[in-house]
Amino acid sequence: MRKNRKSLWLIALLLLVAAAGCQRRPLELMYRSTVRVIVKCIWNAEAYPEGMKPTGVTLYFFRDGEYYSSVTTANVDSCEVELGAGHYKMFMISQSPEEYWRMEFSDMTSYDKASTYLRESESNWATRAGADEKVVENPEVLCAGVADEFDITDEMTEEYQYYYANLTKLKAMMADGTKSKAEDIDYYQERVEFYTIRIPVYPKNIVSQLWVTVYAGNADVLKSVRASMSGMARTFELTQNTTDADEAIQLINQWQLTMDNETTRVGHIDGIITTFGLPNGETPSAVRDSTLNVSTLLIDNVTTADYKFQVGDKIKVQTPTRGYRNMYRLIFGTVDEPAMILPDVKPDDGNKSGMDATVSPWEDGETIEVPM
């Protein structure tokens, strides 16, 4: 019996020695199973209108196919986080969802489904072709970016934490007056930097512009203009970098009148809005049945005239204004052949002639079909 006990103790001792021989790190150091990750946002001059960076960003991390965490920070160029072992995906948006008034966000904890959509507008004058069509707000500028997928292994976390713990220990000893070799601190600092993971992401504005021009005869009788555009995208899928199938009506309620020929009284009106573009990431085509509905109030403050234009493939995609995704350009008519011929009226007594830049309320008028 004693011989058996001695054999058991000998085996236990050998196992303990073997286990100690496999231990690479000092036992007094405790490690976390994370690595420092630095996300670097590379802001291109074309990513934001007027070259202005946002005042904040929000990062969303997904590990092994599941939502992991999110971080909102004012450090828009570089943000540090601690991440454990796993396979990661990440995307970011400028600001945070709570800071946008015209847009709402959905499925932000789902990498594939994360999206933003336009809030419904309170305006009730827009022309609707069907009950399901929603009139929406025009989007604010929003930058989004998707990082390349990356991996963190257990070995990477072990190596990082070993050098980080030793560096921290040496710095603490120096703070207490204990002499430490500067070259040792430099060595561990270099190793910490070596095992730090750096992830670049390139944010881009997901918002485009729609620029509409309509030529009009008797253009000098215009007092105010308002318009609505159907068949526009309501939702943008952030990680897929495209719009989805949801359609909506957008309002164009800021216009500028330019007289092209004072003698013939021909001029044109320009309206520019922000937009997500066309549904399903489409390009303009003849099969699209969207319409531009233009309502005008004339300088007698009584006469109104409404015009309906079939859009189809008349939208052209042009070089965007710096900082925007696309420029959708739409022109109806020319100086020689205006798309609208306005009723010739006299100014209301006591009121100035000329067009207001903003929308004024007025009753619904007759709709005039304009053949194109």
MIKOL-882003 format. One line per 10 residues: number of its first residue (from 1); their letters; for each residue x, y, z of N, C-alpha, C. Coordinates in steps of 0.05 Angstrom, whole numbers. Example, Ala and Ser with C-alpha at 12.3 -4.5 7.8 and 13.67 -1.06 7.14 Angstrom:
1	as	264:-114:156:246:-90:156:264:-66:156 ~ 257:-45:142:273:-21:143:258:1:157
! end
This chain:
1	mrknrkslwl	17:-24:0:0:0:0:17:25:0 ~ 39:25:17:56:48:18:70:52:-9 ~ 77:30:-21:91:32:-47:73:45:-68 ~ 47:37:-67:28:49:-86:25:79:-81 ~ 24:87:-55:21:116:-49:45:131:-59 ~ 69:120:-55:93:133:-65:93:136:-95 ~ 83:116:-109:81:118:-139:62:140:-147 ~ 39:142:-133:19:163:-140:31:191:-135 ~ 45:194:-112:57:220:-107:79:227:-128 ~ 93:207:-137:114:212:-157:102:220:-183
11	iallllvaaa	80:207:-191:66:214:-216:55:243:-214 ~ 43:250:-191:32:277:-188:54:298:-189 ~ 77:292:-177:100:310:-178:110:315:-206 ~ 112:293:-221:121:295:-249:101:312:-266 ~ 75:307:-261:55:323:-276:57:353:-269 ~ 62:359:-244:65:387:-235:89:400:-248 ~ 111:385:-249:136:396:-261:131:401:-291 ~ 117:382:-304:112:385:-333:95:409:-338 ~ 74:413:-321:57:436:-324:72:462:-321 ~ 90:463:-301:106:487:-296:124:492:-320
21	gcqrrplelm	134:471:-332:152:475:-355:138:487:-379 ~ 112:482:-382:96:493:-404:88:522:-400 ~ 91:532:-376:82:559:-370:103:579:-380 ~ 95:595:-400:115:614:-413:116:640:-398 ~ 94:648:-384:92:674:-372:94:673:-342 ~ 105:694:-330:107:695:-300:79:692:-288 ~ 77:676:-266:51:671:-254:39:695:-241 ~ 56:715:-233:45:738:-219:31:757:-238 ~ 32:754:-265:20:771:-284:-8:760:-292 ~ -28:776:-290:-55:768:-298:-62:782:-325
31	yrstvrvivk	-74:766:-343:-79:776:-370:-109:777:-376 ~ -117:797:-392:-143:797:-403:-141:784:-431 ~ -163:773:-440:-163:760:-467:-172:779:-489 ~ -158:802:-491:-165:822:-511:-140:833:-524 ~ -144:846:-546:-123:860:-561:-133:888:-566 ~ -114:907:-565:-121:935:-572:-125:937:-602 ~ -147:948:-610:-154:952:-638:-158:982:-643 ~ -144:993:-662:-147:1021:-669:-161:1023:-696 ~ -185:1035:-696:-200:1040:-721:-192:1067:-732 ~ -181:1068:-756:-173:1093:-768:-193:1101:-790
41	ciwnaeaype	-206:1123:-786:-224:1134:-806:-209:1152:-825 ~ -208:1144:-851:-193:1159:-871:-213:1177:-886 ~ -212:1203:-879:-232:1221:-891:-221:1233:-917 ~ -234:1227:-939:-227:1238:-965:-242:1265:-968 ~ -230:1283:-983:-242:1309:-988:-269:1307:-1001 ~ -273:1285:-1017:-298:1281:-1031:-319:1267:-1014 ~ -312:1260:-989:-330:1245:-972:-351:1262:-958 ~ -346:1288:-955:-364:1305:-940:-366:1332:-954 ~ -390:1343:-957:-393:1369:-970:-376:1390:-956 ~ -364:1407:-972:-347:1429:-963:-323:1419:-947
51	gmkptgvtly	-317:1393:-949:-293:1383:-935:-295:1382:-905 ~ -319:1385:-894:-323:1386:-865:-326:1357:-854 ~ -311:1351:-833:-314:1325:-820:-337:1327:-800 ~ -350:1304:-794:-371:1304:-774:-358:1308:-746 ~ -374:1314:-727:-364:1318:-699:-364:1292:-683 ~ -373:1271:-695:-373:1245:-681:-377:1222:-700 ~ -371:1198:-691:-376:1174:-707:-387:1152:-688 ~ -401:1133:-699:-409:1109:-684:-400:1084:-699 ~ -386:1067:-684:-375:1042:-695:-392:1018:-686 ~ -397:1000:-704:-412:975:-697:-395:951:-703
61	ffrdgeyyss	-391:934:-682:-374:910:-685:-391:885:-683 ~ -384:865:-700:-397:840:-701:-376:817:-700 ~ -380:799:-680:-360:778:-677:-373:750:-682 ~ -360:735:-700:-369:708:-707:-399:708:-715 ~ -406:729:-731:-433:730:-742:-454:742:-724 ~ -447:750:-700:-466:762:-681:-458:790:-673 ~ -478:807:-666:-472:834:-657:-456:832:-631 ~ -435:848:-630:-416:847:-607:-418:873:-590 ~ -414:896:-603:-415:921:-588:-415:945:-607 ~ -421:968:-596:-420:993:-611:-407:1015:-594
71	vttanvdsce	-394:1034:-608:-380:1055:-594:-386:1082:-608 ~ -395:1102:-593:-399:1129:-604:-377:1146:-592 ~ -363:1161:-609:-340:1177:-600:-337:1202:-616 ~ -325:1222:-603:-319:1247:-616:-292:1246:-630 ~ -277:1224:-627:-251:1220:-640:-257:1209:-668 ~ -261:1227:-687:-270:1219:-713:-248:1209:-731 ~ -222:1212:-723:-200:1202:-739:-189:1175:-730 ~ -190:1171:-704:-179:1146:-692:-193:1139:-667 ~ -201:1114:-664:-215:1105:-640:-204:1078:-631 ~ -198:1076:-605:-186:1052:-594:-208:1035:-580
81	velgaghykm	-207:1009:-585:-225:991:-570:-209:966:-563 ~ -220:951:-544:-208:925:-536:-226:903:-545 ~ -216:884:-561:-232:862:-572:-219:835:-566 ~ -236:815:-561:-227:788:-556:-224:772:-581 ~ -216:747:-578:-212:730:-601:-238:725:-617 ~ -236:724:-643:-259:719:-660:-255:730:-688 ~ -275:725:-705:-275:736:-732:-294:760:-732 ~ -284:783:-742:-298:808:-739:-307:821:-766 ~ -330:833:-764:-339:852:-785:-346:878:-771 ~ -343:900:-786:-348:926:-773:-358:946:-794
91	fmisqspeey	-377:963:-786:-384:986:-802:-388:1011:-784 ~ -388:1034:-796:-390:1059:-781:-409:1078:-795 ~ -420:1097:-779:-435:1119:-790:-426:1144:-777 ~ -429:1167:-790:-423:1192:-778:-444:1199:-757 ~ -436:1212:-736:-453:1219:-713:-465:1194:-700 ~ -489:1196:-690:-503:1173:-679:-532:1174:-688 ~ -546:1152:-688:-574:1152:-698:-592:1172:-685 ~ -587:1178:-660:-604:1197:-646:-601:1226:-655 ~ -580:1232:-670:-574:1259:-678:-586:1267:-705 ~ -600:1249:-718:-612:1254:-744:-642:1259:-741
101	wrmefsdmts	-652:1281:-752:-680:1289:-749:-697:1279:-772 ~ -686:1277:-796:-702:1269:-819:-700:1240:-826 ~ -683:1225:-812:-678:1197:-818:-681:1180:-793 ~ -690:1156:-796:-691:1136:-775:-673:1112:-783 ~ -666:1096:-763:-648:1074:-768:-661:1048:-759 ~ -655:1026:-773:-667:1000:-766:-646:978:-768 ~ -649:957:-752:-632:933:-753:-602:940:-751 ~ -596:959:-735:-567:967:-732:-551:946:-718 ~ -563:926:-705:-549:904:-693:-548:880:-711 ~ -556:883:-736:-554:862:-756:-536:872:-779
111	ydkastylre	-513:859:-782:-494:869:-802:-506:871:-830 ~ -520:850:-838:-530:850:-866:-555:867:-870 ~ -570:873:-849:-595:887:-852:-594:916:-843 ~ -573:925:-831:-571:953:-821:-578:973:-843 ~ -596:992:-836:-605:1010:-857:-616:1036:-844 ~ -619:1056:-861:-631:1081:-852:-654:1088:-872 ~ -675:1099:-862:-698:1106:-879:-708:1134:-872 ~ -722:1146:-891:-731:1174:-888:-757:1175:-873 ~ -758:1194:-854:-783:1198:-839:-805:1208:-857 ~ -830:1202:-849:-853:1212:-864:-856:1242:-859
121	sesnwatrag	-862:1257:-880:-865:1286:-878:-894:1293:-870 ~ -897:1316:-857:-923:1325:-849:-937:1341:-871 ~ -923:1346:-894:-935:1360:-916:-958:1344:-928 ~ -980:1357:-934:-1004:1343:-944:-1012:1352:-972 ~ -996:1369:-985:-1004:1379:-1011:-993:1363:-1034 ~ -973:1345:-1029:-960:1330:-1050:-980:1311:-1064 ~ -977:1309:-1091:-994:1291:-1106:-986:1262:-1101 ~ -1006:1245:-1095:-1001:1217:-1090:-1016:1200:-1111 ~ -1001:1181:-1123:-1014:1164:-1143:-1028:1141:-1130 ~ -1020:1133:-1106:-1032:1111:-1091:-1031:1116:-1062
131	adekvvenpe	-1048:1101:-1047:-1050:1105:-1018:-1025:1096:-1004 ~ -1010:1078:-1016:-986:1067:-1003:-962:1086:-1005 ~ -963:1105:-1023:-940:1123:-1026:-937:1142:-1003 ~ -914:1143:-991:-908:1160:-969:-892:1185:-978 ~ -900:1208:-968:-884:1232:-973:-864:1234:-950 ~ -839:1237:-957:-817:1235:-937:-801:1261:-937 ~ -786:1263:-915:-766:1285:-913:-742:1280:-930 ~ -728:1301:-937:-704:1298:-953:-680:1293:-934 ~ -662:1274:-940:-642:1265:-921:-621:1286:-914 ~ -611:1284:-890:-587:1299:-882:-562:1284:-891
141	vlcagvadef	-540:1297:-891:-515:1285:-899:-508:1263:-879 ~ -502:1239:-889:-494:1217:-872:-472:1201:-886 ~ -449:1199:-872:-427:1183:-882:-428:1155:-869 ~ -421:1135:-885:-419:1108:-875:-395:1094:-888 ~ -384:1075:-873:-361:1060:-883:-361:1032:-872 ~ -351:1013:-888:-349:985:-881:-320:977:-881 ~ -310:965:-859:-282:957:-857:-280:929:-869 ~ -255:922:-877:-250:894:-885:-252:876:-860 ~ -261:852:-865:-263:832:-843:-235:826:-832 ~ -234:820:-806:-208:814:-793:-211:793:-771
151	ditdemteey	-189:780:-764:-189:759:-744:-171:766:-721 ~ -179:758:-697:-163:759:-673:-161:731:-661 ~ -137:721:-658:-133:694:-647:-126:695:-618 ~ -129:672:-604:-121:670:-576:-91:676:-573 ~ -75:667:-592:-47:672:-590:-41:702:-592 ~ -56:716:-609:-52:745:-611:-59:759:-585 ~ -80:751:-572:-87:764:-546:-67:758:-525 ~ -56:733:-525:-36:726:-505:-10:742:-508 ~ -1:744:-533:23:759:-539:20:788:-531 ~ -3:800:-540:-7:828:-534:-8:833:-504
161	qyyyanltkl	-23:817:-489:-27:821:-460:-1:816:-445 ~ 16:798:-454:41:793:-441:59:818:-442 ~ 62:829:-466:79:853:-469:66:877:-456 ~ 40:879:-457:26:902:-445:29:901:-415 ~ 26:877:-403:28:875:-374:56:882:-364 ~ 77:872:-378:104:879:-371:110:908:-374 ~ 100:920:-395:104:949:-399:91:965:-376 ~ 67:957:-369:53:970:-348:68:967:-321 ~ 78:944:-316:94:939:-292:119:956:-290 ~ 133:958:-312:158:974:-313:152:1004:-308
171	kammadgtks	130:1013:-321:123:1041:-317:115:1047:-288 ~ 101:1027:-276:93:1031:-248:117:1031:-230 ~ 137:1015:-236:162:1015:-220:177:1041:-222 ~ 177:1052:-246:190:1078:-249:176:1100:-233 ~ 149:1099:-234:133:1119:-219:138:1117:-189 ~ 145:1093:-179:150:1089:-151:179:1095:-144 ~ 195:1103:-163:223:1110:-158:242:1087:-163 ~ 231:1064:-171:249:1041:-177:262:1045:-204 ~ 288:1040:-205:302:1043:-230:295:1021:-250 ~ 288:1030:-274:282:1011:-296:298:1020:-320
181	kaedidyyqe	307:1001:-335:323:1007:-359:304:1018:-381 ~ 313:1040:-392:297:1053:-413:295:1035:-437 ~ 316:1019:-443:314:1001:-466:294:979:-462 ~ 289:971:-436:269:951:-431:241:962:-437 ~ 237:987:-428:211:999:-433:206:1003:-463 ~ 227:1012:-477:225:1015:-506:218:989:-519 ~ 231:967:-510:227:941:-522:197:933:-519 ~ 187:934:-495:160:926:-490:140:944:-504 ~ 146:970:-506:129:989:-520:128:982:-550 ~ 150:975:-562:151:967:-590:134:942:-594
191	rvefytirip	136:922:-576:121:898:-579:91:902:-576 ~ 83:920:-558:55:928:-555:44:940:-580 ~ 60:958:-592:52:970:-617:51:950:-640 ~ 69:931:-639:70:910:-660:45:893:-660 ~ 35:886:-636:12:869:-634:-15:884:-633 ~ -14:911:-634:-38:927:-637:-49:924:-665 ~ -74:920:-668:-87:916:-694:-98:943:-704 ~ -92:950:-728:-102:975:-740:-120:969:-764 ~ -145:980:-762:-165:974:-782:-173:1001:-796 ~ -167:1004:-822:-175:1028:-836:-204:1026:-846
201	vypknivsql	-218:1048:-846:-244:1049:-858:-247:1075:-873 ~ -260:1075:-896:-261:1098:-913:-290:1108:-915 ~ -298:1126:-898:-326:1135:-898:-333:1151:-924 ~ -357:1147:-934:-367:1162:-957:-395:1171:-952 ~ -402:1194:-963:-430:1204:-961:-448:1186:-977 ~ -470:1176:-964:-489:1159:-979:-510:1176:-992 ~ -511:1202:-988:-532:1219:-998:-524:1232:-1024 ~ -543:1233:-1043:-539:1245:-1069:-556:1270:-1071 ~ -555:1283:-1094:-571:1307:-1100:-588:1302:-1125 ~ -612:1314:-1125:-630:1314:-1148:-633:1344:-1156
211	wvtvyagnad	-626:1350:-1181:-627:1377:-1191:-647:1377:-1214 ~ -669:1392:-1210:-690:1393:-1230:-691:1421:-1242 ~ -693:1422:-1269:-696:1448:-1283:-721:1445:-1301 ~ -738:1465:-1300:-762:1466:-1318:-763:1494:-1331 ~ -764:1493:-1358:-766:1518:-1374:-795:1526:-1376 ~ -800:1552:-1374:-828:1562:-1374:-831:1587:-1391 ~ -853:1588:-1406:-861:1612:-1420:-877:1630:-1401 ~ -875:1657:-1404:-887:1676:-1386:-877:1672:-1358 ~ -851:1665:-1356:-839:1658:-1330:-840:1681:-1310 ~ -842:1706:-1320:-841:1729:-1302:-867:1732:-1286
221	vlksvrasms	-887:1715:-1291:-912:1717:-1275:-911:1698:-1251 ~ -890:1683:-1248:-888:1664:-1226:-885:1678:-1199 ~ -901:1670:-1180:-900:1680:-1153:-887:1659:-1134 ~ -895:1634:-1136:-884:1613:-1119:-887:1586:-1133 ~ -869:1568:-1126:-869:1541:-1139:-865:1520:-1117 ~ -879:1498:-1121:-873:1475:-1104:-876:1450:-1122 ~ -862:1428:-1115:-863:1405:-1132:-858:1380:-1115 ~ -867:1357:-1126:-862:1331:-1113:-852:1312:-1134 ~ -835:1294:-1126:-823:1274:-1144:-828:1246:-1133 ~ -843:1230:-1148:-849:1203:-1139:-828:1183:-1148
231	gmartfeltq	-829:1159:-1138:-811:1138:-1146:-783:1140:-1137 ~ -778:1155:-1115:-751:1158:-1105:-747:1138:-1082 ~ -721:1132:-1077:-714:1113:-1056:-720:1124:-1028 ~ -731:1107:-1011:-735:1116:-983:-714:1104:-964 ~ -702:1081:-971:-685:1067:-952:-658:1062:-965 ~ -637:1065:-949:-609:1059:-957:-598:1038:-939 ~ -588:1016:-951:-576:994:-936:-546:1000:-931 ~ -539:1004:-906:-513:1015:-900:-489:997:-907 ~ -491:971:-901:-469:953:-907:-470:942:-936 ~ -493:944:-949:-495:935:-976:-489:957:-996
241	nttdadeaiq	-487:982:-986:-480:1005:-1002:-500:1009:-1026 ~ -526:1006:-1021:-546:1009:-1042:-573:1016:-1029 ~ -591:1025:-1046:-619:1029:-1037:-634:1003:-1040 ~ -657:1002:-1025:-674:978:-1027:-698:985:-1044 ~ -719:967:-1044:-742:970:-1062:-762:990:-1052 ~ -760:1000:-1028:-780:1018:-1017:-780:1045:-1031 ~ -804:1053:-1042:-806:1078:-1057:-821:1099:-1040 ~ -816:1125:-1047:-829:1147:-1033:-830:1171:-1051 ~ -845:1191:-1042:-847:1217:-1055:-830:1237:-1040 ~ -813:1252:-1055:-797:1273:-1042:-807:1300:-1052
251	linqwqltmd	-804:1320:-1034:-814:1347:-1040:-791:1365:-1049 ~ -797:1382:-1068:-777:1402:-1077:-791:1429:-1072 ~ -783:1442:-1050:-798:1466:-1043:-780:1491:-1041 ~ -756:1489:-1052:-739:1513:-1055:-731:1516:-1084 ~ -739:1538:-1096:-735:1542:-1125:-723:1569:-1130 ~ -709:1571:-1153:-697:1597:-1162:-704:1601:-1191 ~ -714:1625:-1197:-721:1632:-1224:-699:1648:-1238 ~ -693:1640:-1262:-674:1654:-1279:-688:1660:-1306 ~ -688:1686:-1313:-699:1694:-1339:-678:1690:-1361 ~ -684:1674:-1381:-666:1669:-1403:-669:1689:-1425
261	nettrvghid	-694:1699:-1430:-699:1717:-1452:-721:1736:-1442 ~ -713:1761:-1436:-733:1780:-1427:-753:1788:-1448 ~ -745:1787:-1473:-763:1794:-1494:-785:1774:-1498 ~ -778:1749:-1500:-798:1727:-1503:-810:1718:-1477 ~ -798:1728:-1454:-808:1722:-1428:-804:1692:-1421 ~ -784:1680:-1431:-778:1652:-1425:-756:1651:-1403 ~ -761:1635:-1384:-742:1631:-1362:-743:1602:-1353 ~ -726:1596:-1333:-727:1569:-1322:-725:1570:-1292 ~ -736:1550:-1279:-734:1547:-1250:-717:1523:-1243 ~ -701:1527:-1222:-683:1506:-1212:-690:1499:-1184
271	giittfglpn	-692:1473:-1178:-695:1463:-1151:-676:1440:-1146 ~ -662:1441:-1123:-643:1421:-1116:-649:1410:-1088 ~ -650:1384:-1086:-655:1371:-1060:-635:1348:-1056 ~ -633:1339:-1031:-617:1315:-1025:-635:1291:-1028 ~ -623:1268:-1034:-639:1244:-1039:-621:1219:-1035 ~ -633:1196:-1031:-619:1171:-1031:-615:1161:-1060 ~ -630:1172:-1079:-629:1164:-1106:-653:1147:-1115 ~ -648:1127:-1131:-670:1111:-1142:-671:1084:-1127 ~ -695:1072:-1125:-698:1046:-1111:-682:1024:-1123 ~ -675:1004:-1106:-661:980:-1115:-634:986:-1129
281	getpsavrds	-622:1009:-1123:-597:1016:-1135:-599:1020:-1165 ~ -623:1026:-1175:-628:1028:-1204:-614:1052:-1217 ~ -611:1049:-1242:-603:1072:-1259:-628:1080:-1275 ~ -630:1105:-1284:-654:1113:-1299:-660:1096:-1322 ~ -686:1090:-1327:-694:1073:-1349:-722:1081:-1358 ~ -729:1073:-1383:-755:1080:-1394:-778:1065:-1379 ~ -772:1044:-1365:-794:1029:-1352:-802:1041:-1326 ~ -787:1060:-1316:-794:1074:-1291:-818:1092:-1296 ~ -838:1091:-1278:-862:1107:-1282:-865:1130:-1262 ~ -842:1140:-1252:-843:1162:-1233:-851:1188:-1247
291	tlnvstllid	-862:1206:-1231:-872:1232:-1242:-861:1255:-1226 ~ -859:1278:-1240:-853:1303:-1227:-879:1320:-1229 ~ -889:1328:-1206:-914:1344:-1205:-906:1372:-1195 ~ -911:1392:-1212:-903:1420:-1207:-928:1437:-1204 ~ -930:1451:-1182:-952:1470:-1177:-941:1498:-1176 ~ -955:1516:-1189:-947:1544:-1190:-969:1562:-1180 ~ -961:1583:-1165:-978:1605:-1158:-968:1630:-1172 ~ -986:1645:-1185:-977:1667:-1202:-980:1694:-1186 ~ -970:1715:-1199:-966:1740:-1184:-992:1755:-1178 ~ -1015:1745:-1188:-1040:1757:-1179:-1050:1745:-1153
301	nvttadykfq	-1034:1725:-1142:-1040:1712:-1117:-1067:1697:-1118 ~ -1077:1692:-1142:-1102:1677:-1145:-1099:1653:-1164 ~ -1087:1659:-1187:-1085:1638:-1207:-1063:1617:-1200 ~ -1071:1592:-1203:-1052:1570:-1199:-1053:1553:-1224 ~ -1031:1539:-1229:-1029:1520:-1252:-1011:1497:-1243 ~ -1021:1473:-1248:-1006:1449:-1241:-997:1434:-1266 ~ -974:1422:-1265:-963:1408:-1288:-952:1381:-1279 ~ -956:1361:-1295:-947:1334:-1289:-929:1324:-1312 ~ -905:1316:-1304:-885:1307:-1323:-878:1278:-1318 ~ -878:1262:-1339:-868:1234:-1336:-838:1234:-1337
311	vgdkikvqtp	-826:1221:-1317:-797:1222:-1314:-783:1200:-1330 ~ -790:1175:-1324:-778:1153:-1339:-747:1154:-1339 ~ -736:1153:-1363:-706:1153:-1365:-695:1181:-1371 ~ -711:1202:-1365:-702:1229:-1370:-682:1238:-1349 ~ -680:1225:-1327:-660:1231:-1307:-632:1222:-1318 ~ -613:1240:-1315:-586:1234:-1323:-568:1234:-1298 ~ -550:1215:-1296:-531:1214:-1274:-506:1229:-1283 ~ -500:1251:-1269:-477:1267:-1276:-456:1268:-1254 ~ -434:1281:-1259:-413:1284:-1239:-424:1298:-1215 ~ -421:1287:-1191:-434:1299:-1167:-420:1323:-1157
321	trgyrnmyrl	-434:1340:-1143:-422:1361:-1127:-403:1348:-1106 ~ -380:1361:-1101:-361:1349:-1083:-374:1343:-1056 ~ -370:1319:-1047:-381:1311:-1021:-406:1295:-1023 ~ -418:1292:-1047:-443:1277:-1050:-438:1252:-1067 ~ -456:1233:-1064:-452:1207:-1077:-457:1209:-1107 ~ -480:1220:-1115:-487:1223:-1143:-501:1249:-1148 ~ -503:1257:-1173:-520:1279:-1181:-540:1269:-1202 ~ -566:1270:-1194:-587:1262:-1213:-598:1288:-1225 ~ -596:1290:-1251:-602:1314:-1266:-627:1310:-1282 ~ -646:1328:-1281:-672:1326:-1295:-679:1353:-1307
331	ifgtvdepam	-682:1354:-1333:-688:1379:-1347:-713:1375:-1365 ~ -732:1393:-1362:-755:1392:-1379:-757:1418:-1395 ~ -758:1415:-1422:-760:1438:-1440:-734:1451:-1446 ~ -735:1471:-1463:-712:1487:-1471:-721:1516:-1473 ~ -702:1534:-1479:-709:1562:-1484:-728:1565:-1508 ~ -723:1549:-1528:-740:1550:-1552:-766:1536:-1549 ~ -767:1515:-1533:-791:1500:-1528:-796:1496:-1498 ~ -807:1516:-1485:-812:1513:-1456:-831:1490:-1450 ~ -827:1477:-1427:-844:1455:-1419:-870:1465:-1407 ~ -870:1489:-1396:-894:1501:-1384:-900:1528:-1398
341	ilpdvkpddg	-925:1533:-1405:-933:1559:-1414:-953:1569:-1393 ~ -944:1588:-1377:-960:1598:-1355:-982:1617:-1364 ~ -1005:1617:-1351:-1026:1638:-1357:-1015:1666:-1353 ~ -1021:1684:-1372:-1010:1711:-1370:-1029:1728:-1353 ~ -1020:1734:-1329:-1036:1749:-1310:-1022:1775:-1302 ~ -1037:1793:-1290:-1027:1818:-1280:-1021:1816:-1250 ~ -1002:1831:-1241:-996:1830:-1212:-1019:1839:-1195 ~ -1022:1827:-1172:-1042:1836:-1153:-1034:1864:-1143 ~ -1054:1882:-1141:-1049:1909:-1132:-1036:1909:-1105 ~ -1015:1925:-1102:-1002:1927:-1076:-982:1906:-1071
351	nksgmdatvs	-978:1887:-1090:-958:1866:-1086:-937:1867:-1108 ~ -913:1861:-1100:-891:1861:-1119:-893:1837:-1138 ~ -883:1840:-1162:-881:1818:-1180:-855:1803:-1174 ~ -852:1780:-1184:-828:1764:-1180:-833:1740:-1162 ~ -815:1720:-1164:-820:1694:-1151:-808:1693:-1123 ~ -822:1682:-1104:-811:1676:-1078:-795:1651:-1079 ~ -774:1650:-1063:-757:1626:-1062:-770:1604:-1046 ~ -787:1611:-1027:-800:1591:-1010:-828:1585:-1019 ~ -838:1563:-1009:-865:1554:-1017:-886:1569:-1001 ~ -907:1578:-1015:-929:1591:-1002:-954:1573:-1004
361	pwedgetiev	-971:1572:-984:-994:1555:-986:-1015:1566:-1005 ~ -1028:1549:-1020:-1050:1557:-1037:-1068:1534:-1043 ~ -1092:1539:-1054:-1110:1517:-1060:-1101:1501:-1084 ~ -1111:1476:-1085:-1104:1459:-1108:-1116:1470:-1133 ~ -1100:1470:-1155:-1110:1480:-1181:-1114:1458:-1201 ~ -1119:1466:-1225:-1123:1447:-1247:-1097:1434:-1254 ~ -1098:1407:-1259:-1074:1392:-1267:-1072:1392:-1298 ~ -1050:1401:-1308:-1046:1403:-1337:-1027:1381:-1346 ~ -1035:1363:-1362:-1018:1342:-1372:-1000:1353:-1394 ~ -973:1349:-1390:-954:1361:-1409:-943:1337:-1426
371	pm	-949:1336:-1452:-937:1314:-1468:-907:1319:-1472 ~ -892:1297:-1470:-863:1299:-1473:-854:1282:-1497
! end
